[in-house]
Amino acid sequence: MNKGVSHMSTTTLTKAMKDSGARRKRRVEPIYYLFLLPSLVLFTLAITVPAIIGIFFSFTDSIGIGDWEFNGFTNYIAIFGDPAILQSYLFTFGFSTVTVIAVNVIAFLLAVGLTSRIRMKTALRTVFVIPMVVSGIIIAYVFNFLFSNSLPSAGAAAGIPWLETSLLANPDLAWIAIVTVTAWQAVPGALLIYIAGLVSIPGDVYEAAEIDGAGKLAQLLRITAPLMAGYMVINVILGFKGFLNAYDIIVGLTNGGPGTSTRSIAMTVIAGFNGGDYAYQMANATIFFIIAILISLVQLSVTRGRSTL
């Protein structure tokens, strides 16, 4: 009896393994490749080919038109000794770090408030999301007027000397204005992700914590924050990668000034293209591309195995 059962189990297991192997070897239907083809062609023509061409010209002395010659790694060597480019990298990474922290702290606290038992929370969510749908350059020009006119007038009326002049004209404080405006526009996106995470947390968890005597602050620190870790990682990574490419808001507020104190990497590359430094700035863009790849690899290592609720 046992031999028969054992033989039957072995036969069933062997058949299951064969079926599994057959499924793995099953060919993908050609129709799926057909659906993939348009996106693949567009991606290749719009991104891959231009990137390869740009990397090629980064090893030349091309100004974008006319004749050119190979100069090897000359452009790359010069970049590491160029104070203007190094300043743009320092500003971009510093600005991105501060803005990511500000955006996530504000968005998380707002999400906690907007998912609590308050009145008109649906209407308030709509209000807080409005900045997300407004163009960055429009937002920048509006805040440019506020920082250049309204705020100095208020500072003069209140007798605050450092507010009597525009923050945008101060090389030491202009970055604060850029962080403020960028965060104002970026908070809604992070807010939506945090709200999605908070509403997915089972209410039973908080009820059990209240029974055990945990207060609201303890629940926030010991329950909400740990359960929201996955959402926090997503927001930090998306935000940091997005802020590294900052351009339109900076153009509308300071245009990289005063001087070059708030010039981002993207602004430096584009300004170089317009100024005849095509090959030089392509080398700069290539270095920035490599840095972005490294950040993406870090992202994969951080998020691997980490999931939300």
N, C-alpha and C positions, 0 to 999 in steps of 0.2 A: 504494500500500500504506500509506504513512505518512498520506495524507489519510484513508483509511478508518479507520485506527486512531484518528486525531485526532478524526474525526467521532463515532466510537463512544464515545470517552472523554468528549467534550463532552455527548453525549446521556445517558450514564450519570450524569454529574455533575449535569446539569439535573434528571433524574428524582430523584436523591437529594435535591437541594435542595427539590424540590416535596414529596417524601415527608416531609422534615423539617418543612417549613412546615405540612403537613397535621397532623402529630402535635402541633405547638405549638398549632394552632387547635382541636384536638379538645376537645370539651366534657367537663368532669369529670362522671362519673356522679353522679346525684342521691343515690345511696345513701351516698356518702362524706359529703355534707353532713348526712345523717340521723344518721350516727354522731357527727359533730362537734356536733350540736345540744345534746344533754344537757350536755356539758361547757361549752359556750358559755353556756347558760342559767344553770347553777350559778355560773359565774365572774361573770357579769353581776350576778346577784342577791346573791351573797355578797361580792363585792369591788368591782366597778365602781360599782354604785348607792350603796352606803354611802359610798364614797370621794367621789363627787360631792356627796352630801348633806352630808358633813362639810366639804368645801371651801366649800360654800355658807354653812353656818352659821359658818365662821371669819370671815366679814365681818359678823357680827351680835354682839349682846350677850347671846345666849341662855345660860341656865344649864342647859339640857338639857330643861327643861319650862316650860310657861307662855308668856307673851307675849315677844316679842323685837323688836328694831329693828335696822336696818342701821347700822353705824358705820364702814364703809369699811375702811381699812387700820390702824385704831387698834390692833387686837390685834397685828398684825405689827410695828408700830413699837414697841409696848411690849415685845415679846419681846426685841428687840435691846438693850434697856436693863435687862433683868431679870437680875440677877447669879445667881439660883438656876438659871435655865434655861441661862445661859452656862456655869455650873459643870457642869451635867449633860452638856452637849456636850463640854466639855473632858475630863471624866472618861471619857465613853463612847469618844471617839476615842483617848485615851491608853491606856485599858485594852485596846481592840481591837488597837491597834498592838503593844503589848507581848505580848499573848496570842498573836497570829498568829505573831510571831517565835519565841516559846517553843514553841508547838505544832509548828511546822514543823521546827525544829532537832531537837527530841526525836524526833518521828515519823520524820524522815529517818534519824537515827542508829540508831533501833530497827529500821527497815526494812532497813538495810544489815546489821545483826547477825542479824536473823531470816531473811535470805536467804543467809547464808553457810553454810559447812559445819560446823554445830554440831549436837549431839545434841538431840533432843526439840524441834526448832524448831516443829513443828506444834502441839504442846501449849502451847508458850510463846506462839504467835500467839493461841491461844484465850484464854489468861489475859489477855493485854494488850488484848483486844477487849471483855472483860467490862464495863468502865465505860461503854461506848457504849450498852448496853442497859438501864442503870439510870436511873430518872427523875432529872432534875436537882434537883428539890426535895428528894428523899430524900437524894441525895448531899450537898446543902447542909446539911441538918439533922445528918447524921452528922459532917461536918467542922466544923460549928458546935460540937458537943460536944467534938471533939478540940482545936480552937483555944481554947475557953473553959475546958476542964478539964485534959485530958491534957497538952497542951503546956506550960501554966504550971506544972503539977506537975513535969514533967521539967526545966523551966528552973530551978525553985527547987532541985531536987535536985542539978542540975549547977552551981549558982551562977552562972547567966547572968541578970543583972538584967533585961535587956530582954525576956526570954522569960517572966518571972514573971507578967506581966500578959497578958491576951488581946490578940492582934493585932487582933481585931475591934473592940476598944474604943479603939484608937489611930487617930485620924484621918489620921495620916501613914503608917501601915503597913497599914491594913485592905485597901487595894487589892492588896497582895501576896497576901493570903489568897484574895481573889476570883480573881486571875489563876491561882493555884496550883490551885484547885478546878476552874475552868473548863477549864484546860489538861488536867487529869487526865481529864476527861470527853471532851474534844475530840480528844485525841491518837489514839485508836483509829481514828476516821474518816479522818484524814489518813494514818495508818499503812497502812491497807488500800489506799489509792490509791498510796502509794509502793511497797508490795510488788508491786502489779500492774505498775507501771512497771519495777521492777528485774528481775522474772522475765521480762519481755519483751525485755530486752537480750540479744542473741546472745552465747553463751559464747565464740565465736571472737574477739570483740573483745578480751576479756581475755587469751586465749591469745596473741594477736599482741603485746599489750602486754608480757606476761611474757617473750616471746622477745626483745623489744627491750630488756629489762632494767628495765622500769618496776616499782617497788615498789607495795605496797598503797595507800599514801597518794597516790602519783602517779596510780594508776588511779582512785582515788576523786575526786580533784580535776580530772583532765584527761579522764576518760572518763565516769564515773558521773554526776557533777554536770551536765555539759553535756547529756547524753542525757536527764536527768530534768528539764530546765528546763520543759518543757510541763506536767508533773505538778506542779511547784512552783508555777507560775502558777495552776493550777486550785485547789490547796489554799489559796493565799494569798487568792484572790478569794472562794472559798466561806467560808473562815474569817472574813475581815474582815466580809463582809456578815452572817454569822450572829451575830458578837459585837456588832455594832451594835445588835441587838435583844435584848441580854442583859436578863433579867428574873428568872427563877425562882431561879437560883443566888444572885443578889444579895439577893433577898427572904429566902431561907433563911439566909444568912450574916449580913447586916448590916441588912437592910430599909432600905438607903440611908444608914445612919449610919456612924460617929457624926455626928450632925447631918444634913447633906446631902452629906457628903464623898464618898460612894460611890453617889449616886443617879444612875441611868442615864436616858437620854432616855425610854425606855419607861416607867420607873417614874414619871417626872415627868408624863408625859401621863396615865397611869392615875390617879395621885393627884389630878390636876386635875379629871378627870371626876367622881371621887367627892366632891370638895370644892366643886362648883358652878361651876368655871371651864370649862365645856364649850366655849364658843366660843373662849376664849383658848387652851386646849390643842389645839383643832382647828387653830388657826393654827400652833401649834408642830408638830403632827403633819404638817401640810401642808409646812412648811419641811423637816422631816425626810424626807418623801416626795420632795421635789425633790432633796435631797442624795443620797438612795438612787438616784434616776434618773441623776444625774450620775456616781455611782460605777459604775452599770451601763454607761453610755456609755464610761467609761474602760476598763472590763472588755472591752467589745467591741473597742475600739481596740487593746488590748494583746494579746488572743487572736486577732485577725483574722490569718489567714495562718500562725498558729503551730499546729503539730500535734505530737502525741506520736509515738512510734516507729511 
